[in-house]
């Protein structure tokens, strides 16, 4: 998704004035999301967790090193999973 804003002296401004309508629509969606009930935000968090688990199980280069507790070599040896940033 294209970033529509940038900062000038610490103030957020729209980069391309011809995209003002698009930027306002994006802002409106963000504001609407902030006012959604906590149960819906939890659903979004649950979806993110499910997608993260799917990526881990099917695409991670360390997936074949998982033990019976579902811990891969990276986590077992003290590293952190990059997918944790999604949660």
C-alpha positions as protocol buffer text, in pm:
chain_id: "A"
residue {
  index: 1
  type: UNK
  ca { x: 0 y: 0 z: 0 }
}
residue {
  index: 2
  type: UNK
  ca { x: 138 y: 335 z: -101 }
}
residue {
  index: 3
  type: UNK
  ca { x: 222 y: 581 z: 173 }
}
residue {
  index: 4
  type: UNK
  ca { x: 27 y: 900 z: 112 }
}
residue {
  index: 5
  type: UNK
  ca { x: 189 y: 1120 z: 375 }
}
residue {
  index: 6
  type: UNK
  ca { x: 529 y: 1247 z: 479 }
}
residue {
  index: 7
  type: UNK
  ca { x: 654 y: 1473 z: 756 }
}
residue {
  index: 8
  type: UNK
  ca { x: 772 y: 1831 z: 718 }
}
residue {
  index: 9
  type: UNK
  ca { x: 923 y: 1977 z: 1034 }
}
residue {
  index: 10
  type: UNK
  ca { x: 738 y: 1712 z: 1234 }
}
residue {
  index: 11
  type: UNK
  ca { x: 399 y: 1784 z: 1077 }
}
residue {
  index: 12
  type: UNK
  ca { x: 223 y: 1518 z: 868 }
}
residue {
  index: 13
  type: UNK
  ca { x: 133 y: 1639 z: 519 }
}
residue {
  index: 14
  type: UNK
  ca { x: -8 y: 1472 z: 208 }
}
residue {
  index: 15
  type: UNK
  ca { x: 278 y: 1404 z: -34 }
}
residue {
  index: 16
  type: UNK
  ca { x: 79 y: 1441 z: -356 }
}
residue {
  index: 17
  type: UNK
  ca { x: -205 y: 1693 z: -333 }
}
residue {
  index: 18
  type: UNK
  ca { x: -383 y: 1520 z: -624 }
}
residue {
  index: 19
  type: UNK
  ca { x: -434 y: 1222 z: -390 }
}
residue {
  index: 20
  type: UNK
  ca { x: -606 y: 1427 z: -119 }
}
residue {
  index: 21
  type: UNK
  ca { x: -937 y: 1238 z: -155 }
}
residue {
  index: 22
  type: UNK
  ca { x: -760 y: 900 z: -133 }
}
residue {
  index: 23
  type: UNK
  ca { x: -564 y: 1011 z: 173 }
}
residue {
  index: 24
  type: UNK
  ca { x: -879 y: 1132 z: 347 }
}
residue {
  index: 25
  type: UNK
  ca { x: -1055 y: 802 z: 274 }
}
residue {
  index: 26
  type: UNK
  ca { x: -761 y: 610 z: 423 }
}
residue {
  index: 27
  type: UNK
  ca { x: -767 y: 834 z: 732 }
}
residue {
  index: 28
  type: UNK
  ca { x: -1143 y: 779 z: 770 }
}
residue {
  index: 29
  type: UNK
  ca { x: -1094 y: 401 z: 764 }
}
residue {
  index: 30
  type: UNK
  ca { x: -825 y: 425 z: 1033 }
}
residue {
  index: 31
  type: UNK
  ca { x: -1050 y: 640 z: 1251 }
}
residue {
  index: 32
  type: UNK
  ca { x: -1343 y: 401 z: 1203 }
}
residue {
  index: 33
  type: UNK
  ca { x: -1124 y: 108 z: 1304 }
}
residue {
  index: 34
  type: UNK
  ca { x: -1019 y: 287 z: 1623 }
}
residue {
  index: 35
  type: UNK
  ca { x: -1385 y: 311 z: 1728 }
}
residue {
  index: 36
  type: UNK
  ca { x: -1469 y: -54 z: 1661 }
}
residue {
  index: 37
  type: UNK
  ca { x: -1564 y: -266 z: 1961 }
}
residue {
  index: 38
  type: UNK
  ca { x: -1291 y: -456 z: 2140 }
}
residue {
  index: 39
  type: UNK
  ca { x: -1447 y: -786 z: 2028 }
}
residue {
  index: 40
  type: UNK
  ca { x: -1384 y: -695 z: 1665 }
}
residue {
  index: 41
  type: UNK
  ca { x: -1025 y: -592 z: 1738 }
}
residue {
  index: 42
  type: UNK
  ca { x: -982 y: -928 z: 1907 }
}
residue {
  index: 43
  type: UNK
  ca { x: -1106 y: -1095 z: 1592 }
}
residue {
  index: 44
  type: UNK
  ca { x: -845 y: -905 z: 1390 }
}
residue {
  index: 45
  type: UNK
  ca { x: -579 y: -1015 z: 1637 }
}
residue {
  index: 46
  type: UNK
  ca { x: -701 y: -1375 z: 1610 }
}
residue {
  index: 47
  type: UNK
  ca { x: -682 y: -1363 z: 1230 }
}
residue {
  index: 48
  type: UNK
  ca { x: -329 y: -1224 z: 1250 }
}
residue {
  index: 49
  type: UNK
  ca { x: -229 y: -1506 z: 1484 }
}
residue {
  index: 50
  type: UNK
  ca { x: -380 y: -1768 z: 1252 }
}
residue {
  index: 51
  type: UNK
  ca { x: -200 y: -1624 z: 950 }
}
residue {
  index: 52
  type: UNK
  ca { x: 125 y: -1613 z: 1146 }
}
residue {
  index: 53
  type: UNK
  ca { x: 86 y: -1979 z: 1244 }
}
residue {
  index: 54
  type: UNK
  ca { x: 7 y: -2073 z: 884 }
}
residue {
  index: 55
  type: UNK
  ca { x: 322 y: -1895 z: 762 }
}
residue {
  index: 56
  type: UNK
  ca { x: 525 y: -2071 z: 1032 }
}
residue {
  index: 57
  type: UNK
  ca { x: 382 y: -2414 z: 949 }
}
residue {
  index: 58
  type: UNK
  ca { x: 400 y: -2388 z: 572 }
}
residue {
  index: 59
  type: UNK
  ca { x: 661 y: -2134 z: 464 }
}
residue {
  index: 60
  type: UNK
  ca { x: 921 y: -2074 z: 736 }
}
residue {
  index: 61
  type: UNK
  ca { x: 1267 y: -2204 z: 648 }
}
residue {
  index: 62
  type: UNK
  ca { x: 1294 y: -2348 z: 1001 }
}
residue {
  index: 63
  type: UNK
  ca { x: 961 y: -2537 z: 994 }
}
residue {
  index: 64
  type: UNK
  ca { x: 1136 y: -2872 z: 954 }
}
residue {
  index: 65
  type: UNK
  ca { x: 1329 y: -2821 z: 1279 }
}
residue {
  index: 66
  type: UNK
  ca { x: 1019 y: -2804 z: 1502 }
}
residue {
  index: 67
  type: UNK
  ca { x: 1001 y: -3050 z: 1790 }
}
residue {
  index: 68
  type: UNK
  ca { x: 695 y: -3206 z: 1957 }
}
residue {
  index: 69
  type: UNK
  ca { x: 635 y: -2879 z: 2142 }
}
residue {
  index: 70
  type: UNK
  ca { x: 631 y: -2693 z: 1807 }
}
residue {
  index: 71
  type: UNK
  ca { x: 951 y: -2503 z: 1889 }
}
residue {
  index: 72
  type: UNK
  ca { x: 1195 y: -2458 z: 1604 }
}
residue {
  index: 73
  type: UNK
  ca { x: 1574 y: -2435 z: 1632 }
}
residue {
  index: 74
  type: UNK
  ca { x: 1565 y: -2055 z: 1632 }
}
residue {
  index: 75
  type: UNK
  ca { x: 1343 y: -2034 z: 1940 }
}
residue {
  index: 76
  type: UNK
  ca { x: 1503 y: -2331 z: 2118 }
}
residue {
  index: 77
  type: UNK
  ca { x: 1845 y: -2168 z: 2094 }
}
residue {
  index: 78
  type: UNK
  ca { x: 1734 y: -1831 z: 2229 }
}
residue {
  index: 79
  type: UNK
  ca { x: 1643 y: -1647 z: 1909 }
}
residue {
  index: 80
  type: UNK
  ca { x: 1316 y: -1472 z: 1843 }
}
residue {
  index: 81
  type: UNK
  ca { x: 1071 y: -1559 z: 1570 }
}
residue {
  index: 82
  type: UNK
  ca { x: 1032 y: -1281 z: 1311 }
}
residue {
  index: 83
  type: UNK
  ca { x: 660 y: -1360 z: 1296 }
}
residue {
  index: 84
  type: UNK
  ca { x: 620 y: -1241 z: 1656 }
}
residue {
  index: 85
  type: UNK
  ca { x: 627 y: -887 z: 1519 }
}
residue {
  index: 86
  type: UNK
  ca { x: 281 y: -951 z: 1372 }
}
residue {
  index: 87
  type: UNK
  ca { x: 126 y: -1001 z: 1715 }
}
